[in-house]
Amino acid sequence: MAGAIAYEEQRRRQVEENKRKLEELKLHHLSAAVREAATPKPSPTKSLKRKRVPREAGEDTPIRRSGRVASLPEQPKYRFEDVFHVLEKKIRRTTSTRSDLINRVYATDKAREYATTMAEELQAKLGSGYPSFVKPMTQSHVTGGFWLGLPLPFCRKHLPKRDERLTLKDEQGVESETLYLALKNGLSAGWRGFAIQHNLVDGDCLVFELINRTTFKNCVPVASYNS
């Protein structure tokens, strides 16, 4: 029992001695300062509230935007008149195409054979020595897309190897300019005007005579007897 009392007395003295040394070194003040410095303080900028300045009606001052958004090109503002004008063009084009489809003339097999035979006889009478060919008309040639594909062997042997303007000259000497697409072996731009000008329909047949590198002469349409 006496030993336990002596131990407690010695421990008490040691604690008091340690407190005295801390007081001399002022370590408790230093630890308090470290804790205070380590404690995060609220940012003064977060506590501030931005004031919103109301914009006057009709004010010309542009709205402030972020740098990323402000650097983007400004989106165009479409007027109703401009949009309606574009839509009106598309509607007219669609109506025209549908009208062509409704007014199509479909040739019978006998009518096609008759027109082709007459065209071949006309080709045989040319006697000019220029290369020529006979081309029967189908719906895709004279309505809708108005695309005229030419015979592949003739294109490879006689026509340009690149896209080029070709002239079509009818029996009256009237010329029409068309665009020949070499990779597709056919006539595109300009052919539609020629077909409409000469009232071509399904079943008709044409004779093409190449009198020089870029000119077809005697583009004579031979009408089928049902057109």
Disulfide bonds with the S-S distance in Angstrom:
none
